[in-house]
Amino acid sequence: MRSRCVSPECKRRRLRPACLAVAALAMLMAARDDAPAKSRQSERPIESVQSRSAGEPIMAIVSLRTQRITVYDSRGWILRAPVSSGTKGRETPAGIFSVIQKVEEHYSNLYDDAFMPHMQRITWSGIALHGGVLPGRPASHGCIRLPFDFAERLFGETMMGMRVIVAPTDVAPIELAHPLLLQPKPDAAALAAARTAEAQEAARKVAEARTAAGTALREATQARAPVRTAENLKRIAEAQLAAAETRLGSSISAEAKEQAEDAKAQAVAKIAELQLQWDVANVNLQLRLDAVTAAREAVAAAETVRVAAAEAAREVARELQPVSVLISRKTQRLYIRQAFKPILESPVTIADPDRPIGTHVFTAAERATDDARLRWNVVSLDGGRPHSATAEPHSRAHGSGGRDVEPVPVPANSDRARAALDRIAIPQDVLDRIGNITPRSSLIVTDEAPSSEIGKGTEFVVLLSGEPQGGIKRRRRSPGSEVRYAYPRSFWRTPFGFPTW
């Protein structure tokens, strides 16, 4: 009679659930491993301009409808790639942003330490461009996922402050001229070069003065030796004189007295000679000490000049950094920021203030020739939809067709942008304080108020109120405090979500 516990059939029945669990685990792990490969196969190809050499990127436009990012230099688009934006309820906010932080290896502190390589932050509340898996549809928690290779390439070519426009539909920059679009101040570059040269010359003079002061100090140190030698010898001669006088005052023989008199005379002569040497050495030392004092004063004076020249050069250099101007119809005010810092805020006059003006981003770009004047282009948004009679409805949650259609500038947008500028009157004293206009300077005209995302270390942020902003409403803005930098990872995650070291 066999026990049920050792029956072969019983063993098979007992092991069957374990085998099924192992098989399911293996299938889950295989599916996880195959998912990135399948998603990469579904990605559209990365495009780059081939007809000319690409210049420095000045703007990136993300189209939420076509799930695509296009990067522009001063002469047109240079890079294009598919993206995956925020899913329904966590939509990527539509609006105007800029790159405010770059971290090559970043891990999310909001979403389970998710790896976000080549992260380029556009809001402190957590919206960023970064490499990620692209399933061919919106799938993120609000960030803009880029193909891994493209994210790495873009990370190496962009700079802090580059404008990023997240548009609900397809938009593209179109060239525009208007008197309100300012031009560089005359001789601004020459003035900057002159200030830089002055700062370099002042630094050179400080170095020379420090060298001279060091030489004077060494010479003064060396001049102390003869003084100390004369002092020591004089002290010995004075001791010999005192000994001779002591002998003369005692009862000694005539011969001993004569010897004492000779010793006294020699000691007196030696003291006089050493006193003369000490006087000469002391005069020489004082001259050297005076030279040290003069050299140190020269160093201090040269350093004062250097600090002033360096500050003047920095000030001119700051003026050559791009200037951002925001004009809000909602607040009826003009705001100026430069190098991520507020410069000026002033009232502004907008004609017919109750009528919408739209949202327009004007960007200064260099000319292809040696002409010092700048070209301006404009990207127009209007509550999330372009001014075009042929605009198609779009779905933010699932994307739509037409992903491979070239974004074509709409001529009517140019007219509406020009009409928006015609309605604005900026006081002359404010124009005078705007500063020098350089490439990548921008003017934003919008119906919206400045976003609360604007703060320390940011450019202007404008959110389109007519579009869903789920990806930003779910986040708590905390500039700087929530930034997490790279640190090594030494674990992998199981299909059940918990980490295994």
Backbone torsions as a table, in degrees:
resi	resn	phi	psi	omega
1	MET	NA	123.3	-176.7
2	ARG	-96.2	144.8	177.8
3	SER	-73.5	146.6	178.9
4	ARG	-66.0	-26.5	-175.9
5	CYS	-71.6	-22.1	-178.2
6	VAL	-111.6	10.8	178.8
7	SER	-69.2	135.3	177.8
8	PRO	-57.4	-40.3	-179.6
9	GLU	-65.1	-37.7	177.8
10	CYS	-63.9	-41.9	178.6
11	LYS	-60.6	-42.7	-179.1
12	ARG	-63.2	-41.0	179.6
13	ARG	-64.9	-38.7	-179.4
14	ARG	-69.5	-34.2	-176.8
15	LEU	-84.4	-16.6	-174.9
16	ARG	-60.6	-45.5	178.7
17	PRO	-62.3	-37.8	178.9
18	ALA	-64.6	-41.6	178.6
19	CYS	-62.3	-42.4	179.3
20	LEU	-63.3	-38.9	179.3
21	ALA	-64.9	-42.9	178.3
22	VAL	-62.8	-42.9	179.4
23	ALA	-63.2	-41.8	179.3
24	ALA	-63.8	-40.9	177.9
25	LEU	-61.8	-42.2	178.8
26	ALA	-63.6	-39.8	179.0
27	MET	-66.0	-39.8	178.7
28	LEU	-63.5	-42.7	180.0
29	MET	-66.8	-38.8	178.3
30	ALA	-65.2	-39.4	179.0
31	ALA	-64.1	-40.5	177.8
32	ARG	-63.5	-38.9	-179.7
33	ASP	-69.9	-34.2	-176.9
34	ASP	-82.1	-21.1	-174.9
35	ALA	-59.8	-48.1	179.1
36	PRO	-60.4	-39.3	-179.2
37	ALA	-64.7	-42.8	179.7
38	LYS	-66.1	-40.3	179.8
39	SER	-66.4	-35.6	178.0
40	ARG	-66.9	-34.1	179.8
41	GLN	-67.2	-28.9	-177.5
42	SER	-84.1	-9.0	-179.6
43	GLU	-69.5	144.7	171.4
44	ARG	-74.5	157.0	-175.8
45	PRO	-70.1	153.8	173.5
46	ILE	-81.1	132.1	-179.3
47	GLU	-111.7	149.5	173.1
48	SER	-142.2	150.2	-178.3
49	VAL	-67.7	136.3	-178.2
50	GLN	-113.6	-16.8	-173.0
51	SER	-79.3	-11.5	-178.8
52	ARG	-156.9	167.9	176.7
53	SER	-78.4	134.2	-177.2
54	ALA	-75.3	141.7	176.4
55	GLY	-96.1	-166.8	-178.7
56	GLU	-72.9	129.8	179.2
57	PRO	-62.4	135.8	177.9
58	ILE	-119.3	-13.5	-175.2
59	MET	-161.0	144.4	172.2
60	ALA	-127.4	133.1	178.9
61	ILE	-118.0	123.6	177.6
62	VAL	-103.9	121.6	176.5
63	SER	-96.5	115.4	-179.6
64	LEU	-72.8	-29.7	-179.6
65	ARG	-69.4	-46.1	-177.4
66	THR	-93.9	-1.2	179.3
67	GLN	52.8	57.0	-177.6
68	ARG	-146.3	146.5	174.6
69	ILE	-114.8	137.5	177.7
70	THR	-127.1	129.1	-178.8
71	VAL	-106.4	133.9	-176.1
72	TYR	-117.5	143.8	165.0
73	ASP	-105.6	-163.5	-174.4
74	SER	-70.7	-12.7	-176.3
75	ARG	-116.9	2.4	178.6
76	GLY	143.9	-168.0	-177.0
77	TRP	-77.0	148.2	-178.8
78	ILE	-127.9	-27.4	-179.7
79	LEU	-140.4	147.2	178.8
80	ARG	-150.6	139.4	-178.4
81	ALA	-156.7	158.5	175.3
82	PRO	-74.0	159.0	177.4
83	VAL	-136.7	171.8	170.5
84	SER	-133.2	114.1	-175.7
85	SER	-97.3	-166.9	-174.9
86	GLY	-72.3	143.2	-179.9
87	THR	-80.2	178.1	-176.6
88	LYS	-62.1	133.1	-176.1
89	GLY	90.0	-21.0	176.6
90	ARG	-130.4	40.8	-174.1
91	GLU	-60.2	143.3	172.4
92	THR	-63.9	127.0	-176.9
93	PRO	-64.7	133.5	176.3
94	ALA	-87.4	134.9	180.0
95	GLY	161.5	-155.7	-173.7
96	ILE	-118.7	126.8	-176.1
97	PHE	-138.1	-173.9	171.9
98	SER	-157.3	162.6	179.6
99	VAL	-74.7	120.8	-177.6
100	ILE	-116.1	-6.9	176.9
101	GLN	-162.4	145.1	177.7
102	LYS	-130.9	126.0	177.5
103	VAL	-134.5	122.4	-174.5
104	GLU	-67.2	-42.8	178.0
105	GLU	-123.3	108.3	-175.2
106	HIS	-126.6	144.2	176.6
107	TYR	-123.3	133.6	-175.9
108	SER	-65.7	136.4	173.5
109	ASN	-100.8	8.9	177.0
110	LEU	-111.4	-32.9	-171.2
111	TYR	-125.1	73.4	167.9
112	ASP	56.1	39.6	177.4
113	ASP	56.8	33.7	-179.1
114	ALA	-61.0	138.7	-178.7
115	PHE	-77.2	127.2	-179.2
116	MET	-127.7	79.3	-176.4
117	PRO	-68.6	147.8	177.2
118	HIS	52.4	53.1	-177.7
119	MET	-77.6	131.9	174.1
120	GLN	-124.3	105.5	-173.7
121	ARG	-75.9	141.1	175.1
122	ILE	-121.3	-10.6	169.6
123	THR	-143.8	149.5	177.8
124	TRP	-72.6	-15.9	178.8
125	SER	-80.6	-2.4	169.7
126	GLY	119.0	8.8	176.3
127	ILE	-88.6	131.9	-175.1
128	ALA	-154.2	162.6	166.3
129	LEU	-94.2	135.0	177.9
130	HIS	-162.9	162.2	176.7
131	GLY	-68.8	145.9	-179.4
132	GLY	-173.6	177.7	179.2
133	VAL	-79.8	133.7	-179.1
134	LEU	-112.5	104.9	179.3
135	PRO	-82.5	2.7	-179.7
136	GLY	90.9	14.1	-179.4
137	ARG	-158.5	166.6	173.5
138	PRO	-59.5	129.4	-174.8
139	ALA	-149.5	0.5	-174.8
140	SER	-93.2	-178.9	176.2
141	HIS	-94.3	15.4	179.0
142	GLY	132.4	-23.5	176.9
143	CYS	-73.3	171.6	177.7
144	ILE	-109.9	106.0	179.5
145	ARG	-79.7	137.4	177.8
146	LEU	-117.9	155.9	170.4
147	PRO	-56.1	142.5	-174.0
148	PHE	-55.9	-47.9	-179.0
149	ASP	-63.6	-41.2	-179.8
150	PHE	-65.9	-41.3	179.4
151	ALA	-60.3	-40.4	179.1
152	GLU	-65.9	-43.0	-179.3
153	ARG	-66.2	-45.4	-178.8
154	LEU	-64.4	-37.6	-179.7
155	PHE	-58.7	-38.3	-177.9
156	GLY	-77.5	-14.6	-174.3
157	GLU	-107.9	-19.6	-177.1
158	THR	-88.0	168.0	176.6
159	MET	-133.2	163.2	179.2
160	MET	-59.1	138.2	178.5
161	GLY	91.8	-4.3	179.6
162	MET	-60.5	134.5	-177.2
163	ARG	-70.3	135.1	175.1
164	VAL	-125.9	118.4	178.9
165	ILE	-109.0	122.4	176.2
166	VAL	-103.2	108.1	-173.2
167	ALA	-107.8	138.8	177.5
168	PRO	-64.7	-30.1	-177.8
169	THR	-124.9	-170.2	178.0
170	ASP	-80.7	121.7	174.0
171	VAL	-134.9	157.8	179.4
172	ALA	-148.6	150.5	179.8
173	PRO	-70.4	145.8	177.1
174	ILE	-133.1	139.6	-175.4
175	GLU	-70.3	145.1	-175.8
176	LEU	-150.8	146.1	174.6
177	ALA	-126.0	139.7	-179.8
178	HIS	-162.4	145.4	-179.3
179	PRO	-59.5	-27.0	-179.1
180	LEU	-75.2	-16.5	178.3
181	LEU	-84.3	103.2	-169.3
182	LEU	-70.5	162.7	179.2
183	GLN	-118.9	163.4	-178.9
184	PRO	-60.2	149.1	175.0
185	LYS	-70.1	144.5	-179.6
186	PRO	-60.7	139.0	174.3
187	ASP	60.4	21.7	179.1
188	ALA	-64.9	-41.7	-179.9
189	ALA	-67.2	-40.0	178.6
190	ALA	-64.8	-38.7	178.2
191	LEU	-64.8	-41.3	178.8
192	ALA	-62.7	-41.8	178.6
193	ALA	-63.9	-39.9	179.5
194	ALA	-65.8	-42.1	179.0
195	ARG	-65.6	-38.0	177.9
196	THR	-64.7	-42.4	178.3
197	ALA	-63.4	-39.9	178.2
198	GLU	-63.7	-40.8	178.9
199	ALA	-64.8	-39.9	178.1
200	GLN	-66.1	-40.2	178.7
201	GLU	-66.0	-40.6	177.8
202	ALA	-63.9	-38.9	177.7
203	ALA	-65.4	-37.7	178.4
204	ARG	-64.5	-41.2	179.9
205	LYS	-67.1	-34.9	175.7
206	VAL	-63.4	-42.6	178.9
207	ALA	-62.7	-42.2	178.3
208	GLU	-64.1	-42.3	179.9
209	ALA	-64.4	-39.0	177.7
210	ARG	-65.4	-37.6	177.5
211	THR	-65.0	-43.7	178.3
212	ALA	-63.5	-39.4	178.8
213	ALA	-65.9	-38.2	177.3
214	GLY	-64.8	-40.9	177.5
215	THR	-63.6	-43.9	179.5
216	ALA	-63.2	-38.2	179.3
217	LEU	-66.5	-40.2	177.2
218	ARG	-64.1	-42.3	179.1
219	GLU	-65.0	-37.9	177.6
220	ALA	-66.1	-38.2	177.4
221	THR	-63.6	-42.8	178.2
222	GLN	-66.3	-33.8	-179.4
223	ALA	-70.5	-16.6	178.0
224	ARG	-71.9	-25.8	-175.6
225	ALA	-62.8	-50.0	178.9
226	PRO	-59.9	-35.6	179.4
227	VAL	-63.8	-46.2	-179.2
228	ARG	-67.3	-35.6	178.2
229	THR	-64.9	-46.0	178.9
230	ALA	-63.2	-39.0	178.6
231	GLU	-62.6	-44.3	-179.0
232	ASN	-65.0	-45.0	179.4
233	LEU	-65.3	-39.1	179.0
234	LYS	-64.4	-37.8	178.2
235	ARG	-63.6	-38.8	178.3
236	ILE	-66.6	-43.9	179.8
237	ALA	-63.3	-38.5	177.9
238	GLU	-65.9	-35.7	176.2
239	ALA	-66.2	-39.6	177.2
240	GLN	-64.4	-40.3	177.9
241	LEU	-62.3	-42.9	179.8
242	ALA	-64.1	-37.5	179.3
243	ALA	-66.8	-41.6	179.4
244	ALA	-64.0	-42.1	-179.8
245	GLU	-66.4	-34.4	177.5
246	THR	-64.9	-41.8	179.1
247	ARG	-64.7	-39.5	-179.9
248	LEU	-65.4	-28.7	-178.4
249	GLY	-81.2	-6.9	-179.6
250	SER	-100.6	170.2	-179.9
251	SER	-82.5	104.1	-179.9
252	ILE	-131.4	169.6	-179.8
253	SER	-73.2	167.6	-179.8
254	ALA	-63.1	-39.6	-179.6
255	GLU	-65.3	-43.6	179.2
256	ALA	-65.7	-35.4	178.4
257	LYS	-66.1	-38.6	177.7
258	GLU	-63.1	-41.3	179.6
259	GLN	-65.1	-38.1	178.8
260	ALA	-65.5	-38.1	177.1
261	GLU	-63.2	-42.0	177.4
262	ASP	-62.9	-42.1	-180.0
263	ALA	-64.3	-38.3	178.7
264	LYS	-64.8	-43.5	-179.2
265	ALA	-62.8	-42.5	179.6
266	GLN	-64.2	-40.2	-179.5
267	ALA	-65.3	-41.1	178.2
268	VAL	-62.5	-42.9	179.4
269	ALA	-64.3	-40.8	-179.5
270	LYS	-65.8	-39.6	178.8
271	ILE	-63.7	-42.1	179.0
272	ALA	-62.9	-42.2	-180.0
273	GLU	-64.3	-44.3	-178.7
274	LEU	-69.1	-31.6	177.0
275	GLN	-63.8	-40.1	178.1
276	LEU	-64.5	-44.1	178.6
277	GLN	-61.9	-40.7	-179.3
278	TRP	-65.0	-41.1	179.3
279	ASP	-60.8	-45.1	-179.2
280	VAL	-64.3	-46.9	-179.2
281	ALA	-63.0	-37.2	-178.8
282	ASN	-69.5	-38.3	175.7
283	VAL	-62.4	-43.7	179.1
284	ASN	-63.1	-40.5	178.6
285	LEU	-64.0	-42.4	-179.0
286	GLN	-62.9	-38.7	176.9
287	LEU	-60.8	-41.8	179.5
288	ARG	-66.2	-40.2	178.5
289	LEU	-65.7	-38.0	175.6
290	ASP	-63.5	-37.0	178.3
291	ALA	-65.8	-38.4	176.9
292	VAL	-62.7	-45.4	179.5
293	THR	-60.7	-44.5	179.0
294	ALA	-64.0	-40.3	-179.8
295	ALA	-65.1	-40.8	178.5
296	ARG	-66.5	-38.6	175.7
297	GLU	-64.1	-37.3	177.3
298	ALA	-65.3	-38.9	176.9
299	VAL	-62.7	-44.9	-179.8
300	ALA	-62.5	-42.8	179.3
301	ALA	-65.4	-43.3	179.1
302	ALA	-64.7	-37.1	178.6
303	GLU	-66.0	-37.8	176.9
304	THR	-62.0	-44.4	177.8
305	VAL	-63.7	-40.7	-178.6
306	ARG	-63.6	-43.9	179.9
307	VAL	-61.6	-44.0	179.4
308	ALA	-64.1	-42.8	-179.8
309	ALA	-66.9	-39.1	178.9
310	ALA	-65.9	-40.5	178.4
311	GLU	-66.0	-39.2	176.9
312	ALA	-63.6	-40.9	178.0
313	ALA	-65.7	-41.2	177.5
314	ARG	-64.0	-39.2	179.4
315	GLU	-63.1	-44.5	177.9
316	VAL	-65.3	-39.6	178.4
317	ALA	-63.5	-38.7	176.5
318	ARG	-62.4	-38.4	179.2
319	GLU	-66.8	-21.7	178.2
320	LEU	-87.5	-5.0	175.0
321	GLN	-78.1	152.9	-177.8
322	PRO	-56.5	141.2	178.1
323	VAL	-105.1	136.5	176.3
324	SER	-116.0	129.4	179.4
325	VAL	-120.8	130.7	177.5
326	LEU	-120.2	127.1	176.1
327	ILE	-118.0	117.8	-176.6
328	SER	-107.9	123.5	176.0
329	ARG	-69.8	-31.6	-176.9
330	LYS	-66.9	-40.7	-179.4
331	THR	-97.6	-9.4	-178.2
332	GLN	55.8	41.3	-178.5
333	ARG	-136.7	158.7	176.5
334	LEU	-114.5	135.8	-179.4
335	TYR	-125.7	142.5	178.9
336	ILE	-127.1	132.0	174.2
337	ARG	-130.9	148.6	178.4
338	GLN	-148.6	131.1	-178.5
339	ALA	54.7	43.1	176.5
340	PHE	68.2	17.8	-178.8
341	LYS	-127.5	143.2	176.7
342	PRO	-70.8	137.8	-179.1
343	ILE	-111.8	-43.6	-172.4
344	LEU	-158.6	147.6	171.8
345	GLU	-136.6	132.5	-173.5
346	SER	-152.1	150.2	172.1
347	PRO	-63.6	153.1	178.3
348	VAL	-141.0	149.8	-178.0
349	THR	-99.2	124.4	176.4
350	ILE	-121.1	119.0	-179.4
351	ALA	-64.3	143.8	179.4
352	ASP	51.3	61.1	-170.5
353	PRO	-65.4	-16.0	-180.0
354	ASP	-85.6	-8.8	179.9
355	ARG	-94.3	132.5	-179.6
356	PRO	-55.3	146.6	-179.9
357	ILE	-114.3	-13.1	-178.8
358	GLY	87.4	-176.1	176.3
359	THR	-125.2	121.1	-175.1
360	HIS	-134.2	134.5	177.9
361	VAL	-113.8	110.4	178.2
362	PHE	-98.2	131.4	-176.8
363	THR	-128.7	133.0	177.9
364	ALA	-84.2	135.6	-179.5
365	ALA	-134.0	149.8	179.1
366	GLU	-69.4	152.5	172.7
367	ARG	-82.3	157.3	178.4
368	ALA	-73.2	-20.4	-179.6
369	THR	-95.8	-174.2	179.5
370	ASP	-83.7	5.5	179.0
371	ASP	-61.3	131.5	-176.9
372	ALA	-75.1	-16.4	179.8
373	ARG	-72.2	152.4	-178.2
374	LEU	-102.4	150.6	169.9
375	ARG	-91.8	149.2	175.7
376	TRP	-119.1	138.6	170.9
377	ASN	-123.0	165.8	-176.7
378	VAL	-136.7	140.1	169.6
379	VAL	-117.7	121.7	-174.4
380	SER	-108.1	132.6	174.3
381	LEU	-124.5	150.1	-179.7
382	ASP	-142.4	89.0	-179.9
383	GLY	60.5	25.9	179.1
384	GLY	94.9	-4.3	-179.5
385	ARG	-130.0	135.6	-177.8
386	PRO	-73.2	155.1	175.1
387	HIS	-75.9	89.4	-179.7
388	SER	-154.1	132.5	-179.7
389	ALA	-68.5	-17.3	-177.0
390	THR	-104.0	12.2	-179.2
391	ALA	-63.4	135.4	-179.0
392	GLU	-98.8	148.3	173.8
393	PRO	-65.1	153.4	-175.9
394	HIS	-133.9	158.9	178.0
395	SER	-118.1	118.7	-178.9
396	ARG	-73.2	-26.4	-172.9
397	ALA	-81.2	-35.3	-172.9
398	HIS	-121.4	1.6	-178.1
399	GLY	74.7	-172.3	178.8
400	SER	-158.0	-177.8	180.0
401	GLY	-76.6	-177.2	179.1
402	GLY	77.1	24.7	-176.0
403	ARG	-68.6	-27.1	-177.1
404	ASP	-97.3	10.5	179.2
405	VAL	-78.9	133.5	179.0
406	GLU	-67.8	127.2	176.5
407	PRO	-67.8	121.2	-175.6
408	VAL	-108.1	128.5	176.3
409	PRO	-60.1	136.3	-179.7
410	VAL	-93.0	117.8	-178.0
411	PRO	-55.8	-33.6	-179.3
412	ALA	-62.2	-29.7	177.9
413	ASN	-61.7	-37.5	178.5
414	SER	-61.8	-42.7	179.3
415	ASP	-64.8	-41.1	-178.8
416	ARG	-70.0	-36.8	177.0
417	ALA	-65.6	-41.1	177.9
418	ARG	-64.8	-40.4	178.4
419	ALA	-64.7	-34.5	177.1
420	ALA	-64.1	-42.5	178.5
421	LEU	-66.4	-33.9	179.7
422	ASP	-63.5	-24.4	-177.1
423	ARG	-85.1	-5.2	-173.0
424	ILE	-104.1	134.9	174.4
425	ALA	-125.1	117.7	-179.0
426	ILE	-105.3	128.2	178.8
427	PRO	-57.8	147.8	-176.4
428	GLN	-63.3	-37.4	-179.7
429	ASP	-65.7	-29.7	175.6
430	VAL	-72.4	-41.5	176.1
431	LEU	-58.2	-38.9	-179.9
432	ASP	-66.7	-26.4	-177.5
433	ARG	-94.1	-3.4	-179.5
434	ILE	-64.2	-30.2	178.3
435	GLY	97.0	-173.5	-177.6
436	ASN	-79.3	136.3	179.1
437	ILE	-91.2	125.3	-179.9
438	THR	-125.4	166.7	175.2
439	PRO	-53.9	142.1	-176.8
440	ARG	79.7	1.0	169.5
441	SER	-66.4	154.5	-174.5
442	SER	-145.0	156.1	173.7
443	LEU	-129.8	122.7	179.1
444	ILE	-111.0	123.1	174.9
445	VAL	-114.6	125.9	-172.6
446	THR	-151.0	154.8	170.8
447	ASP	-76.5	-20.2	-172.8
448	GLU	-80.9	159.2	171.4
449	ALA	-84.2	157.4	175.4
450	PRO	-58.2	139.3	-176.9
451	SER	-73.2	152.5	174.4
452	SER	-68.0	-10.6	176.4
453	GLU	-70.6	-16.1	178.7
454	ILE	-71.5	130.2	179.7
455	GLY	-170.0	-153.2	-178.8
456	LYS	-65.6	128.2	176.8
457	GLY	77.1	25.8	178.0
458	THR	-128.6	159.8	164.9
459	GLU	-89.4	-169.4	176.3
460	PHE	-70.3	141.2	174.8
461	VAL	-124.5	126.8	177.7
462	VAL	-125.9	124.7	177.7
463	LEU	-104.7	134.1	178.5
464	LEU	-78.5	113.0	-175.1
465	SER	-67.9	-19.2	-179.9
466	GLY	-83.7	2.8	-178.1
467	GLU	-119.3	150.6	177.9
468	PRO	-65.4	139.5	-176.9
469	GLN	-124.9	35.5	-174.8
470	GLY	-56.5	-36.8	-177.7
471	GLY	-66.5	-19.0	179.8
472	ILE	-107.1	-25.8	179.5
473	LYS	-70.3	-24.1	-178.4
474	ARG	-83.3	-3.0	-173.5
475	ARG	-111.3	150.4	177.5
476	ARG	-101.4	122.6	-177.8
477	ARG	-74.4	127.2	178.0
478	SER	-150.9	88.0	-172.9
479	PRO	-58.1	125.5	171.4
480	GLY	80.5	-37.6	-172.0
481	SER	-72.5	-23.0	-177.4
482	GLU	-102.8	11.3	-179.5
483	VAL	-78.1	128.0	178.6
484	ARG	-122.2	128.3	-177.2
485	TYR	-96.4	178.7	-174.2
486	ALA	-66.4	142.6	167.4
487	TYR	-150.7	153.2	-170.8
488	PRO	-65.6	145.7	176.3
489	ARG	-113.2	133.1	-178.8
490	SER	-131.3	28.3	177.4
491	PHE	-137.6	160.7	172.9
492	TRP	-121.5	159.1	-176.1
493	ARG	-102.7	136.8	178.1
494	THR	-76.5	164.4	176.4
495	PRO	-60.3	-17.4	-179.2
496	PHE	-90.1	-0.2	170.8
497	GLY	99.8	-12.5	-178.5
498	PHE	-95.8	149.2	-176.3
499	PRO	-78.2	147.8	175.2
500	THR	-125.6	123.2	-178.8
501	TRP	-78.8	NA	NA
